[in-house]
Amino acid sequence: MKLRPLVLLFTALNLAVAQNLTSPQATAVAGFSTFVNSALSSTVNPAGLMRIYDWNIGLTGYYKTYSGTKMHSIGIAKRLTETQSLGFIYSPGSSIEFVFPSTVTINIGTSTLRAEFQRKITYSSNYTLTYALKLSNKISLGSSVQYISQNLVETGYKIQPTDSLPQVSLETSQYQSSNLNSKISLLYEVTPKMSLALLFENLSLGFGRFPEQFKNFEFEDKFKIKASAGLDFKILKSGFEVSSIGEFRTGFEVQPIKNLFLRSGLFSEKGKIGGFSTGVGFRSGLFQFDLAYFKNTSNVWKDGKLTQDEFFETLVKNPEFEKFTRDEVTFSISVDMSRWYEKSLRVKSLRIEDEIFPHMLSDFEKRNIGSVEIENTSDKVLNAKIDFKLSFPLDIEAEPNEFEIKPRETKTIPISISLGTVNPENNEPIKIDALLNVKSTSDIPDEVKKFKIFLRGRNDWNGNVEDLKSFLKFDSPEISSFARIVILEHKDTLEKIDPALRKFYQAKFIFDELSKHIIYVSDPSLSIDKVQFPEETLKLRTGDCDDLAILYASLLGSIGIKVAFVDVKGLRKINESHVYIIFDTEIDKKFAQAITSNEKKYIILKNESGTETAWIPVETTLVHKGFDEAWETGAEQFFNDFEVNLGHTKGKAKIVFIEK
């Protein structure tokens, strides 16, 4: 029998029967990449796994009006070592399924045959392995591998000629494809309050492909780079993230009372809002409970209907979150096993200087600023560790920072500070917030102590004459140049002078030259808080008592003359200068009268080699009157301070020697 022409007509509808998001906490905040701290949310940023301290287990589910309540995933993670964490997530609910029901109409003459068949496409991401590595105290590296499967079921028809009407039969074909979808992430904790993240996503390795006629249905795993930033202010967290394909997410979490968290977030792509979220969390002991609601505003579904052409225009990029994602409620319960940890180390006392002067750190790498007393309250030997977190990049450390402590023992550990690579140029004090963490067998702090440090400005001084040494600049180009020019101008005179007297006259000529350039100005407030560096005094052409002493001492030191400060503040009234200079002529005491016959105008002191030499006192505030009067006054002051008033014997006057 001859077959008549066949006419096939297709009608198409679309129905998604399953689709889910990630953890409720991440869903509600949206811009969550820098806050990841659990197994469930580790797929967002695997580097965040370094924020878990022991076992972390979570279970999440979802509710949708058309599918009811179902399980989404279970996650488990473990802190393996101080620098490594590993996680695994099984997500049976992480899938999206499209069903295209169609009717085949076959017209044969006056007869009509109809057959129903379905095309079903399912995308699933049921297995994820995550890993994190701590590179430093501030930087963590993370990676994840997600197994994504794609399954397409196609129903076709086959017509067999017969002696009467053709026989139409339906055949079902199934096609599968899969991907290992990898992600690499970096998490940088800039400060305790600010974190940055960089993610490289969709590094894909495919296994199997759909036939050519179904290529349009394949998962679109386009490579993208994502950057994220987050701020954490104790009761408020706020974060955002942007991607190279135009995605943007932002949100916040606020903690109105202890252990209660309120959250909200926004999702958009290429400038169009795709959805918003809101959520709540509660923590009690080992457990945390989270709930989130996601609203899709992309209007892709158009009252629940979708044509295949619209499907191809949108494509599936991620089974976790899509424009196809339906409105849903997600909920989870997680257990943080680290909360079972027994805390055995206690801070009995913490003593730290609350003011740090940069000038005191300039001449040596480290300086002791206090100590901490640690007590082991357990009945076993513990390995203790102390670290610090600061809001400003100073280097503070305990010495040692790791040590063994016996049962019931108390140890006192010194604390030191250094500028490290920081060179503070601030003129005003900076308030630094700091945390001291004491830990034993894990990264969970047994105790945390908060304290504050004030980093004073670069010209601030603590009033201790011994610390004036830190302001000296023997090698400063401005200082060296000034001294060399003076010596060069008096070269002929110096060559005619007895070599034994040359240092004395070099010092005299430099002071007399200063008298032409510098004016002494008494500080009306008599503040001991600010001191100029010598090059600053040269530039400003004015200074007070401390400034001129620093300048003259630096000039002498730059040409190899040994100097010392004379500290007499214990003998002075509040409105009188309290420091002046003595310098070494290197003239043996036997020949001191070559300088002057007045024995009260010089001091005999032992130098480094044990030889007694003549030292000359100079009152630098008399710079405008020249060397001779400054020497005369300095000698008179020294005699009264040390001989008449017995300042050294009474502990009210002392000589502070300076080593270059």
N, C-alpha and C positions, 0 to 999 in steps of 0.2 A: 504494500500500500504506500502510495506516495505521500510524504509528509508535507503538511501545509506550513507556511511561514509562522514562526513563533515570535511573540511580543512579550518581553520581560519588563515588568514595572516594579520599582523598589520604593518603599516608604521607610523612613528612618526615624527612630527615637533614640534617646540616650539616657542611661541611668548609671550613676556611680553608686556602688553598694558598700564601699569601705574606703576610708582615708583618715589619717591622723597626723597630729603634730608631734613635736618633741616634748620634753618635760614641761609640766604646767608652769613651773617657775620661769623657765626660759621663754615660754609662750607669752606669759603675762608681761614680762619686761621688754620683750622684743629685741632691744639692743643689748644682748646678754653676754656677748663673747668674752668680755674682760672679767665677768663675775662667776664663771663656771667653777663649781666646787663639789660636784657629785658625779656618781656613775651615770645617772639618767641624763644629765646635761652635757656629758663629756663629748658627745657627737658634735655639739656646737663648736667647742674649742678644746681639743684633746689636751693641750698644754695645761688647762685648768685642773687636770687630775693631780698636779703637784700640791693642790690645796687640801687634799684629803690626807689624813694622818694614820689611818689603819684601814679596817674593812668598812666599805660603804655599800649598802644594798638598798635598792629602790624598786617599787612596783607602781606602774601607772596604768590607768584605764581611761575610758572616754564614754560619753553619752551623746547620742544623736537621736533626733526625733524619729527618723525613718529606720534606724537600726537598733535602738535601745542601748543598753550598757554592755560594754565589752572590755576585755583586757587589751591593753596596748603593748606593754613591754615590761621586761624585768631586767634590771641592770645590776652588775656587781663589780666592784673595783677594790684594789688593794694597794696600799703603799708598800712596795717591796723593800726599798732601802731609803736612805735619806735623799737620794737623788733620782729614784725611779718609781713610777706607778704604772699599773696595768688595769685595764677594764674590759668588760664584755657585756654587750647588750643584746638580748634576744627580743625581737619585736614582731610577734605574730600579727599585731594589729596595724603595723606600718605598711599599708598597701592601698592601692586605688584600683578599682575595677570599672571598666566601661562595657556596657552591653548595648549592642545595636540590633534590635529586633527588626526583621525585614520579611516582607511577603513577596513571594514569587508568583506572578500571574502569567499563565500560559494559555494563549488563545489558539485553538485549533478549530478552524471553521466556526461552527456555531457553538462549539464546546469550550468551556473555560475550566482550567485547572488551577488551583491555588495551593501553595506550599509555604509553611512558616519555617524560618530558620534564624539563627542568631550568630552574630560575630561578637566575640567577647575578648577584651584585652585587659590583662592584669599586670600591674607593676608593683613589685614588693621589695622592701629592704628589711629583711628579717634578722640579719646578723651583722654586728659591728664589733670590731676589736679596736681598742684605743690604748695608746701608750704615751707616757710623758717622761721627759728627762730634764732634770734641773741642771742648767749650765752654770749658774751662779746664784747668789742670793736674790738677784733681781730678775733673772732671765730664765725662762723655761721653754723647752722645745716639745712639741707634741705631734703625734701622727695618728691617723685612724684609717682603717680599711673597712669599707661597707660593701656587703654583698648584695647586689641588686639583680633581681631576676625579672624577666619579661616573658609573658606567656600569651599567645594568641590562638584562639580556637575559631576556626572558620568552617561554616557549613555551606556546602555547595550542592548542586543538583546534577543529575545525569539522566539523559533521555535515551531509552532503548526502543527502537522501532519494533512494532508487533504487527500481526495481521489485521488488528483492529486499531484501537487508539494507542498512541505511544505510551510507554511506561516511564514515569518520572520517579527517580529515586534520589534520596538525600545522602550525602557523604560528609563526614566530619574529619577535618584535618587539624593537627595541632603543631604549632611552631614555638620554639623556645630560644631565648637569648639571655645572656647574663653578663654582668660587669663587676669587676673589683674597682670600686670607686674610692680613691684615696684622698686624704686631706693632710696637709702639713701646716702647723701653726707655731707662731712665736708669741709668747706672753712676756711683756716687759713691765714690771712693777716699778714705775719711775719713783714714786714715793708711797708711803702707806695709804695715801688718799687718792692716788692717780695711777691707772694702769693703761697700757696700750697693747693692742693685739694686731697681728698681721697673719692672714690665712690664705693659703693657696689650695683651692678646691677643685674637685672634678678632675683629678689626675687619674684617668680611667684606663683600665685594661679589659678589653672585651673578649668574650668567649661565645662563639656562634653568632649568627646573624639571621634576621628574618629574610625570607625570599624577596626578590626585587620588588614584586608587586605590593609588598607590605612594609617597605622601608619607611614610609611616612609615619608608621606607628611606633617606631623605635624610640626609646628613651633618649632625650637630648642632653648629653653630658658635656656641655660647653665649659671649657676651663674659665675660671674666674679668680680674681684676687679680691680679698675683702680686708678692709682696715676698720679698726674699732678703737674707741676710747671710752673709758669709764672713770667716774669720780665716786668715791666712797667717803661720805661724811658721817660716819657712825649711824645716825638715824635716817640718812637719806643716801640712796644710790641712784646714779643717773648715767645712762650709757647710750651710745649710738654706734651704728656700723653702716658703712657704704661699700658697694661692690663695683667692680669694673664693668658690669652689665647693667648698671643703673638702679640697683636695689638700694633701698634705704630703710633702716629700722631704728627706732629710738624708743626709750621708755624709762621708767623710774620705779624705785621701790622705796617706800617710806615706812618707818617703824614707829608708830605713835606710842606704843607701850612695849615693854620688854617681851620678846618672843612672838610678837604679832607683826605681820608684814602685809602691807597693802601695795598693789602693783598695777601698772597700766602701761600699754605700749601701742605703737603705731607702725604699720607695714605699708610700704609704697614701692612702686617700680616705675622708672622713667617718668617721674613727676606725678604719677597718678596714685592716689590712695587705694590700696588693695584690701585693707582690713585694719581692725583695731582689736585690742585685747584688754582684759582687766582680770585681776586675780587677787587671791588672799593666801597667806601662809601662816602656819602656827607651829611653834617648836615646843616640845615638852620632853625633857630628859634626853633619851637616846633617839626619840622619834621626831620627824618633821612631816607635817601634813600640808599639801598644797592643792589649790583649786584654781582653775583658769577658765575663762570663757573667751572664745575667739569668734569674731563676726567678720565674715567675708563680704566686702563691699565692691568687689570687682565686677559683679553682674554678669559673669561669664555664663551662669546657668540659665538666665532668662526664664524664670518661672519653672526651673527644673528640666528644661528641654535644651538640647544641644545637637546641632547637625554635625556630620562628619567634617564638613568644610570648616566649621568653627573650631572643631577639635584640632584639626591640622594647623590652623592659624595660631593656636595657643601652645600646643605641644606640652608634654610632660617633662619637666626638668628635674624634679626631685619628689619622690614619693612621700616625703615628710611634709612639705609645704608647697602648695601650688595655688594658682588662680582657681583650680578645680576644687580646692579645699572647701568643704561645707562648714557652716556654723556648727560649733561643737563645744561641749564642756569636757575638760580633762581634769583628772584628779590623781594624786599620787600619795604614797606613804613611803618614807625612806628612813633607814636606820643608820646612824653614825656610830660605829662601834668604838670609836676613840673616846666617846664620853664615858666608857667604862674604865678608862685609864686611871690608875691610882696615882695621885700626885704625892710625891715623897720629898721633894726639895722645897725649902722655904727660904725666903729672903728675910733674914733677921734684921738687917739694917742696911741702908744705902746712904753713903756719904759722898756727895759730888759737888765740886765748886759750881755755883750757879752763874758765875761770870767768867768768860774766857776772853783774854786779850790777845788779838792776833800777833802783836809784837813779841809776845812771850813764846810764840811757837816758831818764829822765823829762823832761829839759830840752831835748832835741834829737831830731830825727827819726831820724837814723842815726848810728852810731858805728863807726869802723874797728876790726875785731878781728883782722886778719891779712891774709894774702895767699896766693896760689897761683901757682906757676911752671908754665906750660904750654909744652911743646916740640912743634914740628911735625917729626916724623921723616921725612916724605915729601919728594918732590921737586916738589911743587905747592903753590900757594897754597890755603889752606883757610879756610872760614868756621867758626869755633869757637863753641861755645855751652856755658855753664856753668850748671847749675841744682842746687838742693839739695832734699832730702827730709828732713823732721824728724819726730820722734815727738811734738813739742809745737809749738803754733802760734806760733812766733816767725818773724819775717821776716829771713832771711839771703839776701844776694844778692851776686854779683860785680859790680863796676863797672869796665867794662861787662860785661854778661853775654853779649853777642854781639860778636865782633870778628874781623877778618881777621888771619891769621898766615902769614908767608912761609915758604918751604921752609927747613928746618933752623933756624928762628928759635925763640927762647925769649922768652916774655913773662911779666912779673910783673903779676898782676891783683889789685887790692885787694879785700878782702871786708868788707862792712859788715853791721851788725845793727840792727834796730829792733823795738820791741814791737808795732808795728802796732796792731791793735784789742785786744790782750791787755793786761790790767792784773793782773799776778801778785799774788795776796794770800797766796801760800804762805809759811809761816814757816820751813820746812825746804828745803834744796836739792833741786832736781829734776834727775835725770839724763836728758839728752836724747840719744837716738841719732840720728845724722845721716849722710847720704850726700851726697857731692859727685860729680856726674856730668859728665864732659867728653865732648862730642859734636861731630861735624863735619857731614857732609852729611845724616845721617838721625838718627832718634831712638835709634839703637843706641849706647850709651855706648862710647867708645874706652877709657875707664878710669873705674873707680869707686873712690873713696876713702871709707873709713868713719872717723868720728871721733865723739867724745863731748864734750858741753858740759854743765857744771853751772850751772844757773840758781839763783843763791843766793836766799835769802829776802828779803822786802821790807825788813827791818831790818838785813840783812847789809851790812858795810862792808869795803872792801879795805885800810883802813889809811892811805890817801893823804889827807892833810888837804885837798888841793885838791878832792877828790871829796865832801867834807862839804857843799859848796855844794848838792849835789843833794837834801839833806835839808831845806833851808830852805823855809819856807812863809810867805811874806809876806802872801799873800792868804787864808790859812786863816781861816774865820769865828771860830774860838776865839781865834786869835792877835790878829786885828784888834779883836775885842770887848774882850779884856783890856787892850790898849794904849789904846783909846779911853776906857775907863772910868777908867783911871789919870789920863790927861790931863784928863778932865772934872772929876775930884775935885780937881785942883790948878789949875783954871782961874784962880781969883782970884790965886793966887800967881804964876803964869806971866805974867799980864797986867801985873803990877807989875815984873817983871824986864826988864832991858835986852833988847830983841829979839835982839841978837847972841848972848846967852847962853842963849836958850830951848832949843835942841837939847841943850845940855849938861845943863840941868836936867830936861828931859823924860827923858833917858837915866837920870839919877840917880833920879828919882821911880819909874820903871818897875822899876829894879833893887831899890830899897828895898821896893816892893810885893811883888816876887818873894820877898824874904827872909821874908815872912809866910806864904808858901804852899809853897815848895819846899825840900826837904832834899837836900843833896849826899850821895851814897853812893859811896864809893870801890869800884871793882870789885876784889874780892880776887884775881881771876885776871888782872886788868889786860888783859882781852880787848879787842882792837880790832876784833872781828868784828861786834858789834851796836851799832846806834845807834837811838835813839828819834826819831821825828818830833816836832816841837815840841808839837803838840796832845796827843800821847801823854804827854809829860813833864808838861804842865799837868794832865792827868787823873790820872796816877799820883802826882803831887806829889813825885816823887823822880827822880834821875838822876845819872849819873856825869859826868866831865869833858866828854866830847864832847856828851852830851845837853844840859848846861847852856849850853855855848857855842852850840849850835844854837838853843836856846830864846831866849836873850837876843838873838842876832843877828836872829832872825825877828821878835821884838817891835820892835826898833829899825828894821828895814827896813820894817815895816808902817806906820810913821809918817814915812818918808822920810829916816831917818838912815842915812848910808853906814857900812858896817861892813867889817871884814876879820878873817880868822883869822891868828893868829901861830903858826906851826908850828915848834916847838923840840924835836921828839922826838929829834933828833940830839944834843942837849945833855943830855937827861934820863936818869936811871936808869930801869930797867924798872918800878919801883914809884912813879914820879912822873908827875903830869899833864903832858901834852905839847902842849896847845893852849889859847890864851886869846884874848880879843877886844880889838880897838881900834876906836874909832868916831870919826867926823869931826864935830867941833863946828862946822865951817864958819867958825871965827873966824880971821881973817887973823893970820899969825905976829907982825905988828907989835903986835897987841892981845892976844896969848896970855896975858900976865900979868894980864889981867882975870879969868882963871880961877884962876891960882895964880902966886905969885912963884918957885916952885921949878921951874926949867927941866927937871929930871929927871922931872917928873910928866906931861909931855906930849911928843909927837913931832911934828916938823914934816915934813909930806909934801905933795907936789903933788897937787891934785885934778884932775878931768877937764879943767877949763879952764886948767890950768897955774898956778893960784894956790896958794901955799903956806899951808896951814892947820894948825891944832892938832888932833892926834888923841889920844884918851885911852885908855890901856890898862886893861883890867879883868880880874882873875882871877875867873872866874865860879864856881869851886869854893868861893869864900868867900861865897856868896850869903847864908848864914845870919848873916853878920856885917855886912851892909849895904854900901852903895855906897862909903863913904869908905875902909874898910879894904880892900875888893876893889880899889879904885883904887890905893891906896898900895902894895899887894903887886904889882899888875900893873905899875906903873911901875918898881918895884925890879927885878922879873924882866926887863922889857924892857931896862933899862939894863945889867944883868949879861949878858944873852944877846947883845946886839948891840954894846955898847961894851967891856965888860970881857973877855968870852970870844970876841969877834969871830966870833960864830956866822954872821953873814951872809957875812963874808969867807971863812970856812972851808966854807961850803955846808951848815952844820948848822942854820941858822935862816933862816926866810923869812916874808915877809908875803904872805898870799893874799887879794887884793882880791876883793870880791864885787860883781858887777853885777846889779842887780835886773831 
